[in-house]
Amino acid sequence: MRKVAILLRAINVAGGKLLMSDLKRVLAGLGYADPQTLLASGNAVVATAKPADQVEAEVKAALAAELGLRTEVFVRDHAGLKAAMDGNPFGKFAAEHPSRTMVVFLDGAPPEDLSALTRWATAGEEVAAGPRCLYITYPNGAGRSKLANAKGDAAKGTARNWNTVGKLLALTAE
């Protein structure tokens, strides 16, 4: 068995309410070992031998059936999280501003043409593609950024700040 991070999209924002105790209960009910949650934003770590796509499908179906919650689910193992961290072209910015550096985990490869996103970038915001992810910097924060709202139009994914990705990497270590 290996540990994997389960990332839910739009949890406890925009009306997508989910108690982390409910998430842990659902994950345990699916037979995943040692379910843990991180923050109250739809991050969990479990031990499993199942492939990522199976975990995504099972969790998505169980959340809908048991809690009436319809959301996208993204799963990354330790190697996938490490690849995302190692591939960040904005490493200096991330080190100095981890809460303003986002990794957007995608359900597939990032778009080859990032112009649909970069056209929204202002005030020094940058976007780059990585391994099944996007990297976005928000020098002035994401709260009022047009880019933060536009990213969902260009690629289906869920964003986590650099601090959270680092914590998930640590939790998935063997």
HUDAFEN-V384078 format. One record per backbone hydrogen bond with DSSP energy under -0.5 kcal/mol. CO is the residue of the C=O (numbers start at 1). NH is the residue of the N-H. E is the energy in kcal/mol with one decimal. If there is no record, write none. Layout:
CO,NH,E
CO,NH,E
//
This chain:
2,48,-2.8
3,78,-0.7
4,46,-2.0
5,7,-0.5
5,76,-2.1
6,8,-0.5
6,44,-2.2
7,74,-2.4
13,16,-2.2
15,17,-1.7
16,12,-4.8
19,23,-1.9
20,24,-2.5
21,25,-2.0
22,26,-2.5
23,27,-2.5
24,28,-2.6
25,29,-2.4
26,30,-1.3
27,32,-1.9
28,31,-1.7
33,47,-2.5
36,45,-2.5
38,41,-0.7
38,43,-0.5
42,8,-3.0
43,38,-2.1
44,6,-3.4
45,36,-2.3
46,4,-2.7
47,33,-2.0
48,2,-2.4
51,54,-0.6
51,55,-2.1
52,56,-2.8
53,57,-2.0
54,58,-2.7
55,59,-2.7
56,60,-2.3
57,61,-2.3
58,62,-2.5
59,63,-2.6
60,64,-1.8
61,65,-2.7
62,66,-3.0
63,67,-1.6
63,69,-2.0
64,68,-1.1
68,70,-0.6
69,71,-0.7
72,9,-2.2
74,7,-3.4
76,5,-3.4
77,81,-2.3
78,82,-2.8
79,83,-2.5
80,84,-1.8
81,85,-2.3
82,86,-3.2
83,87,-1.8
85,88,-1.0
88,91,-0.7
90,94,-2.8
91,95,-2.4
92,96,-1.8
93,97,-3.1
97,100,-1.5
98,101,-0.9
98,162,-1.5
98,163,-0.6
100,102,-0.5
100,138,-2.7
101,162,-1.9
102,104,-0.5
102,136,-2.3
103,105,-0.8
103,160,-2.2
104,134,-1.6
105,158,-1.8
112,114,-0.7
113,116,-0.5
114,117,-1.6
114,118,-3.0
115,119,-1.7
117,120,-2.3
118,121,-1.0
122,125,-2.0
126,137,-2.2
128,135,-3.0
130,132,-1.0
130,133,-1.0
132,106,-2.5
133,130,-2.8
134,104,-2.8
135,128,-2.1
136,102,-3.2
137,126,-0.7
138,141,-2.1
142,145,-0.9
145,149,-1.0
146,150,-1.6
147,151,-1.7
150,153,-1.9
150,154,-0.8
151,154,-0.7
151,155,-1.6
155,157,-0.6
156,107,-1.4
158,105,-2.7
160,103,-2.9
161,165,-2.3
162,166,-2.1
163,167,-2.1
164,168,-2.6
165,169,-2.4
166,170,-2.1
167,171,-2.2
168,172,-1.6
170,173,-0.9
//
